Amino acid sequence: MRRGDHGFLPFKEREVTIKTLSVLAMLCLFSGAAVAQTPDAREEAKAWLSTVDAGNYTESWEQAGEYFHEAMSQAEWVEALNNVRAPLGESLNRVVTESTQHDSLPGVPDGQYMILLFDSQFEHLDPAIETLTLVNEEREWRVLGYYIRPGV
C-alpha cells in the first residue's frame, strides 16, 4: 500500500483496507425486520466504540466476542485499526440510524444478534457509516463485527 502526500492511504486503497476490517461485513446485507430497541446492546455498542475512539485497540479486541477472536488475532486487529481507523481522526458525531435483531446470520451459529448502523462523522471522513454486529454471549452483548465505510 502506498500512502498519499498527506500520509493517509489514497481513497481507493483506504476503501479496500476498510473492507478488511469487516470481520463479518456480509452480515450487514442480511437485515431482518426492525424490532424494539435493546438498550443493553446499544449501550455495549457505544461503550465499545468509545474504546476504539480512544485508540485502545487492544482493549477493544479483548472486549469483543469469541467469534471475533477466532476470525482475527489481536495483532491483526490492532494493525488494521492503526491503518484504517486512526487516520480518520477524532470521532465528532455518531447517531444510531437502524437497529435490527436476528436469530440467525450466515456463517455463525444460531443465537441472538443485533446489527446497529450509525451515521458517523470523523475528523477526516464525513459522512461515514459504521456497522456494528453484536452477539449475545452468556447474557452479555459482545462485538462480532465492525465495518466503516464512507457515507453518502
VOLO-424100 format. One record per residue: residue in one letter; x, y, z of N, C-alpha, C in turn. Coordinates in steps of 0.2 Angstrom, whole numbers, plus 5000, padded with zeros to 4 digits. Layout:
BEGIN
residuo; nx; ny; nz; cax; cay; caz; cx; cy; cz
a; X; Y; Z; X; Y; Z; X; Y; Z
...
//
This chain:
BEGIN
residuo; nx; ny; nz; cax; cay; caz; cx; cy; cz
m; 5004; 4994; 5000; 5000; 5000; 5000; 5004; 5006; 5000
r; 5003; 5011; 4996; 5007; 5017; 4996; 5002; 5023; 4999
r; 5006; 5027; 5002; 5002; 5032; 5005; 5002; 5039; 5001
g; 4997; 5043; 5002; 4997; 5049; 4998; 5001; 5054; 5001
d; 5002; 5060; 4998; 5006; 5065; 5001; 5005; 5067; 5008
h; 4998; 5067; 5010; 4996; 5069; 5016; 4997; 5063; 5022
g; 5000; 5058; 5020; 5001; 5052; 5025; 4995; 5047; 5025
f; 4989; 5049; 5023; 4984; 5044; 5023; 4984; 5040; 5016
l; 4981; 5034; 5017; 4980; 5030; 5011; 4976; 5033; 5006
p; 4978; 5033; 4999; 4973; 5035; 4994; 4966; 5032; 4995
f; 4961; 5036; 4993; 4954; 5034; 4995; 4953; 5027; 4992
k; 4955; 5025; 4986; 4953; 5018; 4984; 4956; 5013; 4988
e; 4963; 5014; 4990; 4966; 5009; 4994; 4963; 5009; 5001
r; 4961; 5015; 5004; 4958; 5015; 5010; 4952; 5011; 5010
e; 4948; 5012; 5005; 4941; 5009; 5004; 4942; 5001; 5005
v; 4947; 4999; 5001; 4949; 4991; 5001; 4951; 4989; 5008
t; 4955; 4993; 5011; 4958; 4992; 5018; 4952; 4992; 5023
i; 4947; 4997; 5022; 4942; 4997; 5027; 4938; 4991; 5026
k; 4937; 4988; 5020; 4933; 4982; 5019; 4936; 4976; 5023
t; 4943; 4976; 5024; 4946; 4971; 5028; 4944; 4971; 5035
l; 4942; 4977; 5038; 4940; 4977; 5045; 4934; 4974; 5046
s; 4930; 4973; 5041; 4924; 4969; 5042; 4925; 4962; 5043
v; 4925; 4960; 5049; 4926; 4953; 5051; 4920; 4949; 5048
l; 4914; 4952; 5048; 4908; 4949; 5045; 4904; 4954; 5041
a; 4907; 4958; 5037; 4904; 4963; 5033; 4897; 4960; 5030
m; 4897; 4954; 5027; 4892; 4952; 5024; 4885; 4951; 5028
l; 4886; 4951; 5035; 4881; 4951; 5040; 4876; 4957; 5038
c; 4879; 4963; 5036; 4876; 4969; 5035; 4871; 4968; 5030
l; 4872; 4964; 5025; 4867; 4963; 5019; 4861; 4959; 5021
f; 4861; 4956; 5027; 4855; 4951; 5028; 4852; 4955; 5034
s; 4848; 4960; 5033; 4844; 4963; 5038; 4838; 4960; 5039
g; 4835; 4960; 5045; 4829; 4957; 5046; 4824; 4963; 5048
a; 4818; 4961; 5050; 4814; 4967; 5052; 4816; 4970; 5058
a; 4815; 4977; 5059; 4817; 4981; 5065; 4812; 4978; 5070
v; 4816; 4978; 5076; 4812; 4976; 5082; 4813; 4981; 5088
a; 4810; 4980; 5093; 4811; 4985; 5099; 4818; 4986; 5100
q; 4820; 4992; 5102; 4827; 4993; 5104; 4829; 4989; 5110
t; 4835; 4987; 5110; 4838; 4983; 5115; 4843; 4987; 5119
p; 4842; 4991; 5124; 4846; 4996; 5127; 4853; 4993; 5129
d; 4853; 4986; 5131; 4859; 4983; 5133; 4864; 4983; 5127
a; 4862; 4981; 5122; 4866; 4980; 5116; 4868; 4987; 5113
r; 4864; 4992; 5113; 4866; 4999; 5111; 4871; 5002; 5116
e; 4870; 5000; 5123; 4875; 5003; 5127; 4882; 5000; 5127
e; 4882; 4993; 5125; 4888; 4990; 5124; 4891; 4992; 5118
a; 4887; 4993; 5113; 4890; 4996; 5106; 4893; 5002; 5107
k; 4890; 5007; 5111; 4893; 5014; 5112; 4899; 5013; 5116
a; 4899; 5009; 5121; 4905; 5008; 5126; 4911; 5006; 5122
w; 4909; 5001; 5117; 4915; 4998; 5113; 4918; 5003; 5108
l; 4913; 5006; 5105; 4915; 5012; 5100; 4919; 5017; 5104
s; 4918; 5019; 5110; 4921; 5024; 5114; 4928; 5021; 5115
t; 4929; 5015; 5116; 4936; 5011; 5117; 4940; 5012; 5111
v; 4937; 5011; 5105; 4940; 5011; 5099; 4942; 5019; 5097
d; 4937; 5023; 5099; 4938; 5030; 5098; 4944; 5033; 5102
a; 4945; 5030; 5108; 4951; 5032; 5112; 4957; 5029; 5110
g; 4957; 5025; 5105; 4963; 5022; 5102; 4966; 5016; 5106
n; 4961; 5013; 5110; 4963; 5007; 5115; 4961; 5001; 5111
y; 4964; 5000; 5105; 4963; 4994; 5101; 4964; 4987; 5104
t; 4969; 4987; 5108; 4970; 4980; 5111; 4964; 4979; 5116
e; 4962; 4984; 5119; 4956; 4983; 5124; 4950; 4981; 5120
s; 4949; 4985; 5114; 4943; 4983; 5110; 4943; 4976; 5108
w; 4948; 4973; 5106; 4949; 4966; 5104; 4947; 4962; 5110
e; 4950; 4963; 5116; 4948; 4959; 5122; 4941; 4959; 5124
q; 4937; 4965; 5122; 4930; 4966; 5124; 4926; 4962; 5119
a; 4928; 4961; 5113; 4924; 4958; 5108; 4923; 4951; 5109
g; 4918; 4948; 5105; 4916; 4941; 5106; 4921; 4936; 5104
e; 4919; 4930; 5106; 4923; 4924; 5104; 4924; 4923; 5097
y; 4919; 4924; 5093; 4919; 4923; 5085; 4924; 4928; 5082
f; 4924; 4934; 5085; 4928; 4939; 5083; 4935; 4937; 5084
h; 4937; 4935; 5090; 4943; 4932; 5092; 4946; 4927; 5087
e; 4941; 4922; 5085; 4943; 4917; 5081; 4944; 4919; 5073
a; 4941; 4925; 5072; 4942; 4927; 5065; 4948; 4932; 5064
m; 4950; 4935; 5069; 4956; 4939; 5068; 4960; 4940; 5075
s; 4966; 4939; 5074; 4971; 4939; 5080; 4971; 4946; 5083
q; 4973; 4947; 5089; 4974; 4953; 5092; 4978; 4958; 5088
a; 4984; 4955; 5086; 4989; 4959; 5082; 4986; 4961; 5076
e; 4982; 4957; 5072; 4979; 4959; 5066; 4974; 4964; 5067
w; 4970; 4964; 5072; 4965; 4969; 5074; 4969; 4976; 5075
v; 4974; 4976; 5079; 4977; 4982; 5081; 4980; 4985; 5075
e; 4984; 4981; 5071; 4987; 4984; 5064; 4981; 4986; 5060
a; 4976; 4983; 5059; 4970; 4985; 5055; 4968; 4992; 5057
l; 4966; 4993; 5063; 4964; 4999; 5066; 4969; 5005; 5065
n; 4975; 5003; 5067; 4981; 5008; 5066; 4981; 5010; 5059
n; 4980; 5006; 5054; 4980; 5008; 5047; 4974; 5011; 5044
v; 4968; 5010; 5047; 4962; 5012; 5045; 4958; 5017; 5049
r; 4957; 5015; 5055; 4953; 5019; 5060; 4957; 5025; 5062
a; 4963; 5025; 5064; 4967; 5030; 5067; 4968; 5036; 5062
p; 4969; 5035; 5055; 4969; 5041; 5051; 4962; 5044; 5050
l; 4957; 5042; 5052; 4950; 5045; 5052; 4950; 5051; 5057
g; 4954; 5051; 5062; 4954; 5056; 5067; 4949; 5055; 5072
e; 4948; 5060; 5076; 4943; 5061; 5081; 4936; 5059; 5079
s; 4932; 5055; 5082; 4925; 5054; 5081; 4921; 5061; 5083
l; 4918; 5064; 5079; 4914; 5070; 5080; 4907; 5069; 5082
n; 4904; 5064; 5079; 4897; 5063; 5080; 4895; 5056; 5078
r; 4890; 5053; 5081; 4888; 5046; 5080; 4881; 5046; 5082
v; 4877; 5044; 5077; 4869; 5043; 5079; 4867; 5036; 5076
v; 4864; 5032; 5080; 4861; 5026; 5078; 4855; 5027; 5073
t; 4855; 5024; 5067; 4850; 5026; 5062; 4846; 5019; 5061
e; 4849; 5014; 5063; 4845; 5007; 5062; 4847; 5002; 5067
s; 4842; 4998; 5069; 4844; 4993; 5074; 4840; 4987; 5072
t; 4843; 4981; 5070; 4839; 4975; 5069; 4841; 4969; 5073
q; 4837; 4965; 5075; 4838; 4959; 5079; 4837; 4953; 5074
h; 4842; 4948; 5075; 4842; 4942; 5071; 4843; 4936; 5076
d; 4840; 4930; 5074; 4841; 4924; 5077; 4846; 4920; 5073
s; 4847; 4922; 5067; 4852; 4918; 5063; 4855; 4923; 5058
l; 4862; 4921; 5057; 4865; 4925; 5052; 4870; 4920; 5049
p; 4872; 4921; 5042; 4876; 4917; 5039; 4883; 4916; 5042
g; 4885; 4910; 5042; 4892; 4909; 5044; 4893; 4908; 5052
v; 4888; 4909; 5056; 4888; 4909; 5063; 4883; 4905; 5066
p; 4884; 4902; 5072; 4878; 4898; 5074; 4872; 4902; 5076
d; 4866; 4899; 5076; 4860; 4902; 5078; 4861; 4905; 5085
g; 4858; 4911; 5086; 4859; 4914; 5093; 4855; 4921; 5092
q; 4857; 4925; 5097; 4854; 4932; 5097; 4859; 4937; 5095
y; 4857; 4940; 5089; 4862; 4945; 5086; 4858; 4952; 5085
m; 4862; 4957; 5085; 4860; 4964; 5084; 4864; 4967; 5079
i; 4861; 4970; 5074; 4865; 4974; 5070; 4863; 4982; 5070
l; 4868; 4986; 5072; 4867; 4993; 5073; 4871; 4997; 5067
l; 4867; 5002; 5064; 4870; 5006; 5059; 4870; 5013; 5062
f; 4876; 5016; 5061; 4877; 5023; 5064; 4879; 5028; 5058
d; 4876; 5034; 5058; 4878; 5039; 5054; 4883; 5042; 5058
s; 4889; 5043; 5056; 4895; 5045; 5059; 4899; 5051; 5056
q; 4902; 5054; 5060; 4906; 5060; 5057; 4913; 5059; 5061
f; 4919; 5059; 5057; 4925; 5059; 5059; 4929; 5065; 5057
e; 4934; 5067; 5060; 4938; 5072; 5058; 4940; 5072; 5051
h; 4942; 5066; 5048; 4944; 5066; 5041; 4940; 5061; 5037
l; 4934; 5060; 5039; 4929; 5056; 5035; 4922; 5058; 5037
d; 4919; 5062; 5033; 4912; 5065; 5034; 4908; 5065; 5028
p; 4903; 5062; 5027; 4900; 5057; 5032; 4903; 5050; 5032
a; 4901; 5046; 5037; 4903; 5039; 5037; 4897; 5035; 5039
i; 4898; 5029; 5038; 4893; 5024; 5041; 4897; 5018; 5044
e; 4895; 5017; 5050; 4898; 5012; 5054; 4893; 5007; 5055
t; 4895; 5000; 5054; 4890; 4995; 5056; 4893; 4991; 5061
l; 4890; 4989; 5066; 4892; 4985; 5072; 4887; 4980; 5073
t; 4890; 4974; 5073; 4886; 4967; 5074; 4888; 4965; 5081
l; 4883; 4963; 5085; 4884; 4961; 5092; 4881; 4954; 5092
v; 4883; 4950; 5097; 4880; 4943; 5098; 4880; 4943; 5106
n; 4874; 4940; 5108; 4873; 4939; 5115; 4876; 4933; 5117
e; 4882; 4933; 5121; 4886; 4928; 5123; 4885; 4927; 5131
e; 4882; 4922; 5133; 4881; 4921; 5140; 4878; 4928; 5144
r; 4873; 4930; 5141; 4869; 4936; 5143; 4873; 4943; 5143
e; 4878; 4943; 5139; 4881; 4949; 5138; 4882; 4950; 5130
w; 4881; 4956; 5128; 4882; 4958; 5121; 4889; 4959; 5120
r; 4892; 4956; 5115; 4899; 4956; 5113; 4899; 4958; 5105
v; 4904; 4962; 5103; 4905; 4964; 5096; 4907; 4958; 5092
l; 4904; 4957; 5087; 4905; 4951; 5082; 4909; 4954; 5076
g; 4907; 4960; 5074; 4909; 4963; 5068; 4909; 4970; 5068
y; 4914; 4974; 5064; 4914; 4981; 5064; 4916; 4983; 5057
y; 4912; 4988; 5054; 4914; 4990; 5047; 4912; 4997; 5047
i; 4917; 5001; 5043; 4917; 5008; 5042; 4917; 5009; 5035
r; 4913; 5013; 5032; 4913; 5015; 5025; 4911; 5022; 5024
p; 4913; 5025; 5019; 4911; 5032; 5018; 4903; 5032; 5017
g; 4900; 5038; 5020; 4893; 5039; 5019; 4891; 5042; 5012
v; 4885; 5043; 5012; 4883; 5046; 5005; 4880; 5053; 5007
//
